Amino acid sequence: MLRHAHADCPCCHRRGTVTRPSRAWKAALVGAYGIFVVMIFGAGLLGPTIMAVLPLLAAYGLGVLPWVHERASAPAQCRSCGKIVPASAMAPVRVRPLVSAPARAA
């Protein structure tokens, strides 16, 4: 089973209920596009029999690719309240301290 990153929900304030999609979905997206490119290249080599392969190409391009893309780019969501949590609310903001110049001696 794939591990998910868990964070606290800023809306309902429950601990560890916000889940993001796994990074494996991004790898699956790259693999799906790679398979699609290989399929198109192979279909170009078929000549007139491409007419038999076009429905398979269309089904893969219109069915599998959007589904994997949706899974890979899904926003973080709270399991408890169901709200979508923006990335800015999950990551702590780090501010560099201001360094003042030393005062000149008069």
LUMTI-499012 format. One record per atom (N, C-alpha, C): residue number from 0; residue in one letter; atom name; z negated, y, x negated. Coordinates in Angstrom, 2 decimals. Atoms other than C-alpha are relative to their C-alpha. Example, Ala and Ser with C-alpha at 12.3 -4.5 7.8 and 13.67 -1.06 7.14 Angstrom:
! residues 2
<pt 0, 'A', 'N', <0.00, -1.19, -0.89>>;
<pt 0, 'A', 'CA', <-7.80, -4.50, -12.30>>;
<pt 0, 'A', 'C', <0.00, 1.20, -0.90>>;
<pt 1, 'S', 'N', <0.06, -1.19, 0.82>>;
<pt 1, 'S', 'CA', <-7.14, -1.06, -13.67>>;
<pt 1, 'S', 'C', <-0.73, 1.09, 0.77>>;
//
This chain:
! residues 106
<pt 0, 'M', 'N', <0.00, -1.18, -0.84>>;
<pt 0, 'M', 'CA', <0.00, 0.00, 0.00>>;
<pt 0, 'M', 'C', <0.00, 1.24, -0.89>>;
<pt 1, 'L', 'N', <-0.10, -1.22, 0.78>>;
<pt 1, 'L', 'CA', <0.79, 3.48, -1.23>>;
<pt 1, 'L', 'C', <-1.23, 0.88, 0.21>>;
<pt 2, 'R', 'N', <1.14, -0.90, -0.09>>;
<pt 2, 'R', 'CA', <-1.99, 5.94, -1.97>>;
<pt 2, 'R', 'C', <0.47, 1.35, 0.50>>;
<pt 3, 'H', 'N', <-0.31, -1.32, -0.51>>;
<pt 3, 'H', 'CA', <-2.05, 9.26, -0.19>>;
<pt 3, 'H', 'C', <-1.02, 0.99, -0.55>>;
<pt 4, 'A', 'N', <0.91, -1.05, 0.44>>;
<pt 4, 'A', 'CA', <-3.55, 12.54, -1.31>>;
<pt 4, 'A', 'C', <-0.76, 0.52, 1.23>>;
<pt 5, 'H', 'N', <0.81, -0.46, -1.12>>;
<pt 5, 'H', 'CA', <-6.42, 13.55, 0.96>>;
<pt 5, 'H', 'C', <-0.68, 1.31, -0.37>>;
<pt 6, 'A', 'N', <0.67, -1.28, 0.20>>;
<pt 6, 'A', 'CA', <-7.89, 17.03, 1.37>>;
<pt 6, 'A', 'C', <-0.78, 0.33, 1.26>>;
<pt 7, 'D', 'N', <0.79, -0.43, -1.14>>;
<pt 7, 'D', 'CA', <-10.24, 18.87, 3.70>>;
<pt 7, 'D', 'C', <0.84, 0.88, 0.92>>;
<pt 8, 'C', 'N', <-0.76, -0.78, -0.99>>;
<pt 8, 'C', 'CA', <-8.86, 20.41, 6.90>>;
<pt 8, 'C', 'C', <-0.63, 1.38, 0.15>>;
<pt 9, 'P', 'N', <0.56, -1.34, -0.18>>;
<pt 9, 'P', 'CA', <-9.23, 24.21, 7.09>>;
<pt 9, 'P', 'C', <-0.22, 0.35, 1.48>>;
<pt 10, 'C', 'N', <0.14, -0.31, -1.42>>;
<pt 10, 'C', 'CA', <-9.04, 24.10, 10.91>>;
<pt 10, 'C', 'C', <-1.25, -0.64, 0.60>>;
<pt 11, 'C', 'N', <1.15, 0.69, -0.60>>;
<pt 11, 'C', 'CA', <-11.56, 21.44, 11.97>>;
<pt 11, 'C', 'C', <-1.12, -0.26, -1.00>>;
<pt 12, 'H', 'N', <0.98, 0.08, 1.08>>;
<pt 12, 'H', 'CA', <-13.44, 21.42, 8.62>>;
<pt 12, 'H', 'C', <-0.52, -1.42, -0.23>>;
<pt 13, 'R', 'N', <0.39, 1.38, 0.31>>;
<pt 13, 'R', 'CA', <-13.55, 17.63, 8.36>>;
<pt 13, 'R', 'C', <0.47, -0.34, -1.40>>;
<pt 14, 'R', 'N', <-0.31, 0.34, 1.39>>;
<pt 14, 'R', 'CA', <-13.52, 16.13, 4.90>>;
<pt 14, 'R', 'C', <0.96, -1.17, -0.09>>;
<pt 15, 'G', 'N', <-0.91, 1.09, 0.32>>;
<pt 15, 'G', 'CA', <-10.61, 14.05, 3.66>>;
<pt 15, 'G', 'C', <0.90, -0.46, 1.13>>;
<pt 16, 'T', 'N', <-0.83, 0.43, -1.13>>;
<pt 16, 'T', 'CA', <-8.57, 14.05, 6.87>>;
<pt 16, 'T', 'C', <1.45, 0.47, -0.12>>;
<pt 17, 'V', 'N', <-1.36, -0.49, 0.15>>;
<pt 17, 'V', 'CA', <-5.45, 15.90, 5.66>>;
<pt 17, 'V', 'C', <0.77, -0.93, -0.93>>;
<pt 18, 'T', 'N', <-0.81, 0.89, 0.82>>;
<pt 18, 'T', 'CA', <-2.75, 13.57, 4.39>>;
<pt 18, 'T', 'C', <1.39, 0.59, -0.22>>;
<pt 19, 'R', 'N', <-1.36, -0.40, 0.36>>;
<pt 19, 'R', 'CA', <0.48, 14.40, 2.60>>;
<pt 19, 'R', 'C', <0.83, -1.26, -0.14>>;
<pt 20, 'P', 'N', <-0.83, 1.18, 0.23>>;
<pt 20, 'P', 'CA', <3.47, 12.08, 2.37>>;
<pt 20, 'P', 'C', <-0.07, -0.45, -1.46>>;
<pt 21, 'S', 'N', <0.06, 0.56, 1.34>>;
<pt 21, 'S', 'CA', <3.50, 9.80, -0.63>>;
<pt 21, 'S', 'C', <1.18, 0.48, -0.85>>;
<pt 22, 'R', 'N', <-1.08, -0.39, 0.91>>;
<pt 22, 'R', 'CA', <5.56, 10.72, -3.70>>;
<pt 22, 'R', 'C', <1.09, -1.06, -0.06>>;
<pt 23, 'A', 'N', <-1.00, 1.07, -0.01>>;
<pt 23, 'A', 'CA', <7.34, 7.39, -3.31>>;
<pt 23, 'A', 'C', <1.14, 0.31, 0.97>>;
<pt 24, 'W', 'N', <-1.08, -0.39, -0.91>>;
<pt 24, 'W', 'CA', <9.30, 8.93, -0.41>>;
<pt 24, 'W', 'C', <1.04, 0.84, -0.71>>;
<pt 25, 'K', 'N', <-0.98, -0.79, 0.77>>;
<pt 25, 'K', 'CA', <10.91, 11.38, -2.84>>;
<pt 25, 'K', 'C', <0.85, -0.91, -0.87>>;
<pt 26, 'A', 'N', <-0.77, 0.97, 0.77>>;
<pt 26, 'A', 'CA', <11.94, 8.47, -5.06>>;
<pt 26, 'A', 'C', <0.94, -0.79, 0.91>>;
<pt 27, 'A', 'N', <-0.86, 0.69, -0.95>>;
<pt 27, 'A', 'CA', <13.29, 6.67, -1.99>>;
<pt 27, 'A', 'C', <1.17, 0.88, 0.43>>;
<pt 28, 'L', 'N', <-1.08, -0.93, -0.36>>;
<pt 28, 'L', 'CA', <15.30, 9.78, -1.10>>;
<pt 28, 'L', 'C', <1.07, 0.05, -1.09>>;
<pt 29, 'V', 'N', <-0.95, 0.01, 1.11>>;
<pt 29, 'V', 'CA', <16.88, 9.87, -4.55>>;
<pt 29, 'V', 'C', <0.79, -1.31, -0.01>>;
<pt 30, 'G', 'N', <-0.68, 1.29, -0.06>>;
<pt 30, 'G', 'CA', <17.67, 6.16, -4.27>>;
<pt 30, 'G', 'C', <0.98, -0.09, 1.16>>;
<pt 31, 'A', 'N', <-0.88, 0.05, -1.17>>;
<pt 31, 'A', 'CA', <19.17, 6.58, -0.79>>;
<pt 31, 'A', 'C', <1.28, 0.81, -0.25>>;
<pt 32, 'Y', 'N', <-1.20, -0.78, 0.33>>;
<pt 32, 'Y', 'CA', <21.50, 9.34, -2.00>>;
<pt 32, 'Y', 'C', <0.83, -0.70, -1.06>>;
<pt 33, 'G', 'N', <-0.74, 0.76, 1.01>>;
<pt 33, 'G', 'CA', <22.43, 7.21, -5.01>>;
<pt 33, 'G', 'C', <0.81, -1.12, 0.61>>;
<pt 34, 'I', 'N', <-0.72, 1.07, -0.70>>;
<pt 34, 'I', 'CA', <23.35, 4.30, -2.76>>;
<pt 34, 'I', 'C', <1.17, 0.56, 0.78>>;
<pt 35, 'F', 'N', <-1.06, -0.61, -0.78>>;
<pt 35, 'F', 'CA', <25.38, 6.62, -0.57>>;
<pt 35, 'F', 'C', <1.18, 0.40, -0.88>>;
<pt 36, 'V', 'N', <-1.07, -0.38, 0.93>>;
<pt 36, 'V', 'CA', <27.35, 7.95, -3.56>>;
<pt 36, 'V', 'C', <0.77, -1.24, -0.46>>;
<pt 37, 'V', 'N', <-0.66, 1.25, 0.42>>;
<pt 37, 'V', 'CA', <28.07, 4.40, -4.75>>;
<pt 37, 'V', 'C', <0.85, -0.56, 1.14>>;
<pt 38, 'M', 'N', <-0.76, 0.49, -1.14>>;
<pt 38, 'M', 'CA', <29.18, 3.44, -1.24>>;
<pt 38, 'M', 'C', <1.29, 0.80, 0.20>>;
<pt 39, 'I', 'N', <-1.19, -0.83, -0.15>>;
<pt 39, 'I', 'CA', <31.59, 6.38, -1.05>>;
<pt 39, 'I', 'C', <1.00, -0.29, -1.11>>;
<pt 40, 'F', 'N', <-0.90, 0.33, 1.12>>;
<pt 40, 'F', 'CA', <33.00, 5.61, -4.50>>;
<pt 40, 'F', 'C', <0.66, -1.36, 0.22>>;
<pt 41, 'G', 'N', <-0.55, 1.33, -0.27>>;
<pt 41, 'G', 'CA', <33.44, 1.95, -3.57>>;
<pt 41, 'G', 'C', <0.99, 0.01, 1.16>>;
<pt 42, 'A', 'N', <-0.92, -0.08, -1.13>>;
<pt 42, 'A', 'CA', <35.10, 2.87, -0.26>>;
<pt 42, 'A', 'C', <1.32, 0.62, -0.42>>;
<pt 43, 'G', 'N', <-1.24, -0.60, 0.50>>;
<pt 43, 'G', 'CA', <37.60, 4.98, -2.16>>;
<pt 43, 'G', 'C', <0.88, -1.01, -0.72>>;
<pt 44, 'L', 'N', <-0.76, 1.03, 0.71>>;
<pt 44, 'L', 'CA', <38.65, 1.90, -4.10>>;
<pt 44, 'L', 'C', <0.57, -1.07, 0.93>>;
<pt 45, 'L', 'N', <-0.43, 1.05, -0.92>>;
<pt 45, 'L', 'CA', <39.27, -0.21, -0.98>>;
<pt 45, 'L', 'C', <1.43, 0.16, 0.50>>;
<pt 46, 'G', 'N', <-1.36, -0.23, -0.51>>;
<pt 46, 'G', 'CA', <42.57, 1.38, 0.00>>;
<pt 46, 'G', 'C', <0.01, -0.02, 1.51>>;
<pt 47, 'P', 'N', <-0.13, -0.01, -1.46>>;
<pt 47, 'P', 'CA', <43.71, 0.68, 3.57>>;
<pt 47, 'P', 'C', <-1.15, -0.71, 0.73>>;
<pt 48, 'T', 'N', <1.11, 0.68, -0.68>>;
<pt 48, 'T', 'CA', <40.73, -1.58, 4.32>>;
<pt 48, 'T', 'C', <-1.22, 0.89, 0.16>>;
<pt 49, 'I', 'N', <1.12, -0.93, -0.16>>;
<pt 49, 'I', 'CA', <38.52, 1.49, 4.24>>;
<pt 49, 'I', 'C', <-0.33, 0.21, 1.47>>;
<pt 50, 'M', 'N', <0.24, -0.18, -1.43>>;
<pt 50, 'M', 'CA', <38.92, 1.64, 8.01>>;
<pt 50, 'M', 'C', <-1.09, -0.94, 0.51>>;
<pt 51, 'A', 'N', <1.05, 0.94, -0.41>>;
<pt 51, 'A', 'CA', <36.62, -1.38, 8.30>>;
<pt 51, 'A', 'C', <-1.38, 0.42, -0.52>>;
<pt 52, 'V', 'N', <1.25, -0.39, 0.63>>;
<pt 52, 'V', 'CA', <33.97, 0.22, 6.07>>;
<pt 52, 'V', 'C', <-0.50, 1.35, 0.50>>;
<pt 53, 'L', 'N', <0.40, -1.33, -0.45>>;
<pt 53, 'L', 'CA', <33.95, 3.71, 7.58>>;
<pt 53, 'L', 'C', <-1.14, 0.00, 1.02>>;
<pt 54, 'P', 'N', <1.15, -0.01, -0.91>>;
<pt 54, 'P', 'CA', <31.60, 2.81, 10.47>>;
<pt 54, 'P', 'C', <-1.33, -0.26, -0.73>>;
<pt 55, 'L', 'N', <1.22, 0.24, 0.78>>;
<pt 55, 'L', 'CA', <29.07, 1.46, 7.94>>;
<pt 55, 'L', 'C', <-0.41, 1.24, -0.77>>;
<pt 56, 'L', 'N', <0.30, -1.25, 0.72>>;
<pt 56, 'L', 'CA', <29.33, 4.63, 5.85>>;
<pt 56, 'L', 'C', <-0.55, 1.06, 0.94>>;
<pt 57, 'A', 'N', <0.46, -1.00, -0.96>>;
<pt 57, 'A', 'CA', <28.93, 6.82, 8.92>>;
<pt 57, 'A', 'C', <-1.40, -0.32, 0.50>>;
<pt 58, 'A', 'N', <1.33, 0.39, -0.48>>;
<pt 58, 'A', 'CA', <25.93, 4.84, 10.18>>;
<pt 58, 'A', 'C', <-1.06, 0.25, -1.06>>;
<pt 59, 'Y', 'N', <0.98, -0.23, 1.08>>;
<pt 59, 'Y', 'CA', <24.20, 5.02, 6.79>>;
<pt 59, 'Y', 'C', <-0.21, 1.49, -0.22>>;
<pt 60, 'G', 'N', <0.10, -1.44, 0.25>>;
<pt 60, 'G', 'CA', <24.98, 8.71, 6.29>>;
<pt 60, 'G', 'C', <-0.67, 0.76, 1.12>>;
<pt 61, 'L', 'N', <0.58, -0.71, -1.14>>;
<pt 61, 'L', 'CA', <23.92, 9.73, 9.79>>;
<pt 61, 'L', 'C', <-1.32, -0.58, 0.47>>;
<pt 62, 'G', 'N', <1.23, 0.63, -0.46>>;
<pt 62, 'G', 'CA', <21.01, 7.34, 10.23>>;
<pt 62, 'G', 'C', <-1.08, -0.10, -1.05>>;
<pt 63, 'V', 'N', <1.02, 0.25, 1.02>>;
<pt 63, 'V', 'CA', <19.23, 6.40, 7.03>>;
<pt 63, 'V', 'C', <-0.36, 1.27, -0.78>>;
<pt 64, 'L', 'N', <0.27, -1.18, 0.83>>;
<pt 64, 'L', 'CA', <19.59, 9.59, 5.00>>;
<pt 64, 'L', 'C', <-0.86, 1.05, 0.71>>;
<pt 65, 'P', 'N', <0.89, -0.97, -0.65>>;
<pt 65, 'P', 'CA', <18.12, 11.99, 7.59>>;
<pt 65, 'P', 'C', <-1.42, -0.52, 0.21>>;
<pt 66, 'W', 'N', <1.33, 0.57, -0.22>>;
<pt 66, 'W', 'CA', <15.24, 9.60, 8.30>>;
<pt 66, 'W', 'C', <-0.83, 0.05, -1.28>>;
<pt 67, 'V', 'N', <0.72, -0.01, 1.28>>;
<pt 67, 'V', 'CA', <14.30, 9.26, 4.62>>;
<pt 67, 'V', 'C', <-0.29, 1.45, -0.41>>;
<pt 68, 'H', 'N', <0.21, -1.41, 0.35>>;
<pt 68, 'H', 'CA', <14.73, 13.03, 4.11>>;
<pt 68, 'H', 'C', <-1.14, 0.59, 0.81>>;
<pt 69, 'E', 'N', <1.09, -0.49, -0.85>>;
<pt 69, 'E', 'CA', <12.40, 13.74, 7.04>>;
<pt 69, 'E', 'C', <-1.35, -0.51, -0.51>>;
<pt 70, 'R', 'N', <1.25, 0.58, 0.52>>;
<pt 70, 'R', 'CA', <9.75, 11.39, 5.62>>;
<pt 70, 'R', 'C', <-0.41, 0.65, -1.31>>;
<pt 71, 'A', 'N', <0.31, -0.55, 1.32>>;
<pt 71, 'A', 'CA', <10.01, 12.87, 2.11>>;
<pt 71, 'A', 'C', <-0.46, 1.46, 0.08>>;
<pt 72, 'S', 'N', <0.34, -1.42, -0.07>>;
<pt 72, 'S', 'CA', <9.70, 16.49, 3.25>>;
<pt 72, 'S', 'C', <-0.97, 0.31, 1.13>>;
<pt 73, 'A', 'N', <0.95, -0.21, -1.09>>;
<pt 73, 'A', 'CA', <7.05, 16.03, 5.96>>;
<pt 73, 'A', 'C', <-1.17, 0.87, -0.50>>;
<pt 74, 'P', 'N', <1.14, -0.83, 0.41>>;
<pt 74, 'P', 'CA', <4.26, 18.64, 5.88>>;
<pt 74, 'P', 'C', <-1.31, -0.78, 0.07>>;
<pt 75, 'A', 'N', <1.34, 0.60, -0.06>>;
<pt 75, 'A', 'CA', <0.61, 17.79, 5.35>>;
<pt 75, 'A', 'C', <-0.56, 0.20, 1.40>>;
<pt 76, 'Q', 'N', <0.51, -0.06, -1.36>>;
<pt 76, 'Q', 'CA', <-1.14, 17.02, 8.62>>;
<pt 76, 'Q', 'C', <-1.40, -0.61, 0.06>>;
<pt 77, 'C', 'N', <1.37, 0.50, -0.18>>;
<pt 77, 'C', 'CA', <-4.75, 16.50, 9.68>>;
<pt 77, 'C', 'C', <0.02, -1.18, 0.96>>;
<pt 78, 'R', 'N', <0.08, 1.17, -0.87>>;
<pt 78, 'R', 'CA', <-5.46, 13.06, 11.12>>;
<pt 78, 'R', 'C', <-0.97, 0.22, 1.15>>;
<pt 79, 'S', 'N', <1.02, -0.21, -1.01>>;
<pt 79, 'S', 'CA', <-8.42, 14.38, 13.11>>;
<pt 79, 'S', 'C', <0.48, 0.93, 1.13>>;
<pt 80, 'C', 'N', <-0.41, -0.97, -1.03>>;
<pt 80, 'C', 'CA', <-7.08, 17.49, 14.90>>;
<pt 80, 'C', 'C', <1.50, 0.04, 0.21>>;
<pt 81, 'G', 'N', <-1.45, 0.07, -0.18>>;
<pt 81, 'G', 'CA', <-3.34, 16.87, 14.39>>;
<pt 81, 'G', 'C', <0.76, 1.24, -0.42>>;
<pt 82, 'K', 'N', <-0.68, -1.23, 0.38>>;
<pt 82, 'K', 'CA', <-2.57, 20.33, 13.02>>;
<pt 82, 'K', 'C', <0.68, -0.15, -1.36>>;
<pt 83, 'I', 'N', <-0.70, -0.04, 1.28>>;
<pt 83, 'I', 'CA', <-0.10, 20.95, 10.21>>;
<pt 83, 'I', 'C', <-0.72, 0.98, -0.90>>;
<pt 84, 'V', 'N', <0.74, -0.82, 0.95>>;
<pt 84, 'V', 'CA', <-1.82, 22.33, 7.14>>;
<pt 84, 'V', 'C', <0.96, 0.52, -1.05>>;
<pt 85, 'P', 'N', <-0.90, -0.52, 1.04>>;
<pt 85, 'P', 'CA', <0.16, 24.69, 4.91>>;
<pt 85, 'P', 'C', <-0.51, -0.32, -1.39>>;
<pt 86, 'A', 'N', <0.37, 0.35, 1.37>>;
<pt 86, 'A', 'CA', <0.20, 23.96, 1.20>>;
<pt 86, 'A', 'C', <-0.93, 1.04, -0.60>>;
<pt 87, 'S', 'N', <0.86, -1.05, 0.56>>;
<pt 87, 'S', 'CA', <-1.47, 27.31, 0.44>>;
<pt 87, 'S', 'C', <-1.46, -0.18, 0.42>>;
<pt 88, 'A', 'N', <1.38, 0.23, -0.45>>;
<pt 88, 'A', 'CA', <-4.55, 26.26, 2.44>>;
<pt 88, 'A', 'C', <-0.63, -1.19, -0.70>>;
<pt 89, 'M', 'N', <0.54, 1.20, 0.64>>;
<pt 89, 'M', 'CA', <-4.92, 23.00, 0.53>>;
<pt 89, 'M', 'C', <-0.35, 0.22, -1.46>>;
<pt 90, 'A', 'N', <0.23, -0.19, 1.43>>;
<pt 90, 'A', 'CA', <-4.70, 24.17, -3.06>>;
<pt 90, 'A', 'C', <-0.90, 1.21, -0.22>>;
<pt 91, 'P', 'N', <0.85, -1.16, 0.28>>;
<pt 91, 'P', 'CA', <-7.46, 26.39, -4.39>>;
<pt 91, 'P', 'C', <0.77, 1.03, -0.82>>;
<pt 92, 'V', 'N', <-0.67, -1.09, 0.71>>;
<pt 92, 'V', 'CA', <-6.27, 29.77, -5.61>>;
<pt 92, 'V', 'C', <-0.80, 0.31, -1.25>>;
<pt 93, 'R', 'N', <0.67, -0.31, 1.26>>;
<pt 93, 'R', 'CA', <-7.07, 30.36, -9.26>>;
<pt 93, 'R', 'C', <0.45, 1.37, -0.47>>;
<pt 94, 'V', 'N', <-0.29, -1.36, 0.42>>;
<pt 94, 'V', 'CA', <-7.27, 33.94, -10.39>>;
<pt 94, 'V', 'C', <-0.50, 0.18, -1.42>>;
<pt 95, 'R', 'N', <0.43, -0.27, 1.37>>;
<pt 95, 'R', 'CA', <-7.32, 34.91, -14.01>>;
<pt 95, 'R', 'C', <-0.88, 1.23, -0.01>>;
<pt 96, 'P', 'N', <0.88, -1.17, 0.05>>;
<pt 96, 'P', 'CA', <-10.18, 37.28, -14.81>>;
<pt 96, 'P', 'C', <0.69, 1.14, -0.74>>;
<pt 97, 'L', 'N', <-0.55, -1.16, 0.66>>;
<pt 97, 'L', 'CA', <-9.19, 40.78, -15.74>>;
<pt 97, 'L', 'C', <-0.78, 0.28, -1.28>>;
<pt 98, 'V', 'N', <0.64, -0.33, 1.27>>;
<pt 98, 'V', 'CA', <-9.90, 41.66, -19.33>>;
<pt 98, 'V', 'C', <0.18, 1.49, -0.21>>;
<pt 99, 'S', 'N', <-0.11, -1.44, 0.18>>;
<pt 99, 'S', 'CA', <-10.71, 45.28, -19.79>>;
<pt 99, 'S', 'C', <0.10, 0.31, -1.51>>;
<pt 100, 'A', 'N', <-0.13, -0.41, 1.39>>;
<pt 100, 'A', 'CA', <-9.79, 47.09, -22.97>>;
<pt 100, 'A', 'C', <-1.32, 0.57, -0.49>>;
<pt 101, 'P', 'N', <1.26, -0.56, 0.49>>;
<pt 101, 'P', 'CA', <-12.69, 48.00, -25.21>>;
<pt 101, 'P', 'C', <0.03, 1.53, 0.00>>;
<pt 102, 'A', 'N', <0.10, -1.46, -0.05>>;
<pt 102, 'A', 'CA', <-13.91, 51.57, -24.89>>;
<pt 102, 'A', 'C', <0.11, 0.57, -1.40>>;
<pt 103, 'R', 'N', <-0.13, -0.67, 1.32>>;
<pt 103, 'R', 'CA', <-12.98, 53.92, -27.70>>;
<pt 103, 'R', 'C', <-1.25, 0.82, -0.31>>;
<pt 104, 'A', 'N', <1.14, -0.81, 0.44>>;
<pt 104, 'A', 'CA', <-15.68, 55.52, -29.68>>;
<pt 104, 'A', 'C', <0.48, 1.41, -0.20>>;
<pt 105, 'A', 'N', <-0.42, -1.39, 0.09>>;
<pt 105, 'A', 'CA', <-15.55, 59.29, -29.48>>;
<pt 105, 'A', 'C', <-0.46, 0.67, -1.26>>;
//
